Amino acid sequence: MLSPQLPEFTRPGAEKQKLGFPILTDIGNKVGEAYGLVFRLPDDLIEVYRKLGVDLPRFNGDDSWRIPIPARIVIRRDGIVAAAEADPDYTHRPEVEPTLEVLRSL
């Protein structure tokens, strides 16, 4: 799993969910950007986030207000993409089970 959030913010959730894999930090959204999956939140949504107390700059370690589109990309060890899914509606995240099915098939 890859997230633009700093480890101090992803670690507690990973521990609570008892994840058996690491959450890697994509500082500055560089990896997401390379895949064309990063966008800046619109100004009106930034204001909503601020009013709700969502401090995205603190969580991500920069004040760009950029986030990646939720995506699942499974790359085989030989470098071939086994599966990919992305949804421009950033409130929709790929379900876990299809990802697990792809991983089991490798």
C-alpha atoms as a printed R data frame, in Angstrom:
    type eleno elety resid chain resno       x       y       z
1   ATOM     1    CA   MET     A     1   0.000   0.000   0.000
2   ATOM     2    CA   LEU     A     2   1.228   3.477  -0.859
3   ATOM     3    CA   SER     A     3  -0.010   6.691   0.754
4   ATOM     4    CA   PRO     A     4   1.045  10.338   0.645
5   ATOM     5    CA   GLN     A     5   0.438  10.524   4.397
6   ATOM     6    CA   LEU     A     6   3.451  10.626   6.669
7   ATOM     7    CA   PRO     A     7   4.217   7.391   8.566
8   ATOM     8    CA   GLU     A     8   3.207   8.845  11.927
9   ATOM     9    CA   PHE     A     9  -0.349   9.135  10.567
10  ATOM    10    CA   THR     A    10  -0.571   5.815   8.675
11  ATOM    11    CA   ARG     A    11   1.088   3.654  11.345
12  ATOM    12    CA   PRO     A    12  -1.702   3.855  13.975
13  ATOM    13    CA   GLY     A    13  -4.363   2.807  11.465
14  ATOM    14    CA   ALA     A    14  -2.207  -0.031  10.143
15  ATOM    15    CA   GLU     A    15  -1.639  -1.289  13.676
16  ATOM    16    CA   LYS     A    16  -5.337  -1.008  14.549
17  ATOM    17    CA   GLN     A    17  -6.304  -2.920  11.390
18  ATOM    18    CA   LYS     A    18  -3.493  -5.442  12.011
19  ATOM    19    CA   LEU     A    19  -2.250  -5.132   8.454
20  ATOM    20    CA   GLY     A    20   0.244  -7.791   7.474
21  ATOM    21    CA   PHE     A    21   2.001  -5.556   4.973
22  ATOM    22    CA   PRO     A    22   3.736  -2.175   5.143
23  ATOM    23    CA   ILE     A    23   2.204   1.144   4.162
24  ATOM    24    CA   LEU     A    24   4.814   2.976   2.143
25  ATOM    25    CA   THR     A    25   4.959   6.762   2.117
26  ATOM    26    CA   ASP     A    26   4.828   8.558  -1.230
27  ATOM    27    CA   ILE     A    27   6.408  11.833  -0.148
28  ATOM    28    CA   GLY     A    28   5.242  14.648  -2.387
29  ATOM    29    CA   ASN     A    29   3.014  12.221  -4.334
30  ATOM    30    CA   LYS     A    30   5.948  11.434  -6.654
31  ATOM    31    CA   VAL     A    31   4.877   7.845  -7.417
32  ATOM    32    CA   GLY     A    32   1.211   8.776  -7.820
33  ATOM    33    CA   GLU     A    33   2.286  11.624 -10.068
34  ATOM    34    CA   ALA     A    34   4.359   9.239 -12.231
35  ATOM    35    CA   TYR     A    35   1.194   7.189 -12.805
36  ATOM    36    CA   GLY     A    36  -0.872  10.306 -13.556
37  ATOM    37    CA   LEU     A    37  -3.038   9.783 -10.479
38  ATOM    38    CA   VAL     A    38  -2.487  13.013  -8.524
39  ATOM    39    CA   PHE     A    39  -4.707  16.089  -8.512
40  ATOM    40    CA   ARG     A    40  -5.079  19.250  -6.458
41  ATOM    41    CA   LEU     A    41  -8.260  19.655  -4.475
42  ATOM    42    CA   PRO     A    42 -10.438  22.545  -5.706
43  ATOM    43    CA   ASP     A    43 -10.324  25.696  -3.576
44  ATOM    44    CA   ASP     A    44 -13.942  25.318  -2.419
45  ATOM    45    CA   LEU     A    45 -13.265  21.759  -1.207
46  ATOM    46    CA   ILE     A    46 -10.088  22.913   0.548
47  ATOM    47    CA   GLU     A    47 -12.233  25.387   2.476
48  ATOM    48    CA   VAL     A    48 -14.683  22.624   3.435
49  ATOM    49    CA   TYR     A    49 -11.786  20.453   4.628
50  ATOM    50    CA   ARG     A    50 -10.403  23.350   6.669
51  ATOM    51    CA   LYS     A    51 -13.790  24.052   8.266
52  ATOM    52    CA   LEU     A    52 -14.051  20.362   9.194
53  ATOM    53    CA   GLY     A    53 -10.583  20.475  10.741
54  ATOM    54    CA   VAL     A    54  -8.974  18.214   8.117
55  ATOM    55    CA   ASP     A    55  -5.326  19.287   8.113
56  ATOM    56    CA   LEU     A    56  -4.124  17.679   4.889
57  ATOM    57    CA   PRO     A    57  -0.854  19.671   4.845
58  ATOM    58    CA   ARG     A    58   0.061  18.255   8.267
59  ATOM    59    CA   PHE     A    59  -0.885  14.680   7.300
60  ATOM    60    CA   ASN     A    60   1.008  14.797   3.988
61  ATOM    61    CA   GLY     A    61   3.930  16.967   5.050
62  ATOM    62    CA   ASP     A    62   3.391  19.656   2.397
63  ATOM    63    CA   ASP     A    63   0.878  22.389   1.642
64  ATOM    64    CA   SER     A    64   0.111  21.421  -1.964
65  ATOM    65    CA   TRP     A    65  -3.399  20.085  -1.172
66  ATOM    66    CA   ARG     A    66  -2.756  17.340  -3.719
67  ATOM    67    CA   ILE     A    67  -3.996  13.792  -3.293
68  ATOM    68    CA   PRO     A    68  -3.843  10.691  -5.466
69  ATOM    69    CA   ILE     A    69  -6.864   9.116  -7.078
70  ATOM    70    CA   PRO     A    70  -7.440   5.841  -5.230
71  ATOM    71    CA   ALA     A    71  -6.025   3.073  -7.368
72  ATOM    72    CA   ARG     A    72  -4.924  -0.538  -7.279
73  ATOM    73    CA   ILE     A    73  -2.023  -1.590  -9.471
74  ATOM    74    CA   VAL     A    74  -0.653  -5.097  -9.049
75  ATOM    75    CA   ILE     A    75   2.699  -5.582 -10.751
76  ATOM    76    CA   ARG     A    76   4.121  -9.066 -11.104
77  ATOM    77    CA   ARG     A    77   7.745  -9.740 -10.187
78  ATOM    78    CA   ASP     A    78   8.642  -9.768 -13.891
79  ATOM    79    CA   GLY     A    79   7.371  -6.170 -14.231
80  ATOM    80    CA   ILE     A    80   4.108  -7.013 -16.038
81  ATOM    81    CA   VAL     A    81   0.965  -5.292 -14.735
82  ATOM    82    CA   ALA     A    82  -1.356  -8.065 -13.567
83  ATOM    83    CA   ALA     A    83  -4.290  -5.774 -12.716
84  ATOM    84    CA   ALA     A    84  -5.132  -2.094 -12.451
85  ATOM    85    CA   GLU     A    85  -8.116  -0.126 -11.242
86  ATOM    86    CA   ALA     A    86  -8.553   3.598 -10.617
87  ATOM    87    CA   ASP     A    87 -11.620   5.742 -10.070
88  ATOM    88    CA   PRO     A    88 -11.552   9.528 -10.506
89  ATOM    89    CA   ASP     A    89 -14.146   9.755  -7.732
90  ATOM    90    CA   TYR     A    90 -11.598   9.939  -4.911
91  ATOM    91    CA   THR     A    91 -14.282   8.973  -2.396
92  ATOM    92    CA   HIS     A    92 -14.477   5.472  -3.959
93  ATOM    93    CA   ARG     A    93 -11.668   3.107  -3.088
94  ATOM    94    CA   PRO     A    94 -10.965  -0.219  -4.788
95  ATOM    95    CA   GLU     A    95 -12.319  -3.127  -2.792
96  ATOM    96    CA   VAL     A    96  -9.824  -5.421  -1.068
97  ATOM    97    CA   GLU     A    97 -11.172  -8.797  -2.223
98  ATOM    98    CA   PRO     A    98 -10.496  -8.327  -5.975
99  ATOM    99    CA   THR     A    99  -6.934  -7.319  -5.098
100 ATOM   100    CA   LEU     A   100  -6.524 -10.443  -2.988
101 ATOM   101    CA   GLU     A   101  -7.912 -12.587  -5.828
102 ATOM   102    CA   VAL     A   102  -5.319 -11.164  -8.225
103 ATOM   103    CA   LEU     A   103  -2.529 -11.746  -5.709
104 ATOM   104    CA   ARG     A   104  -3.670 -15.324  -5.100
105 ATOM   105    CA   SER     A   105  -3.593 -16.003  -8.838
106 ATOM   106    CA   LEU     A   106   0.047 -14.953  -9.215
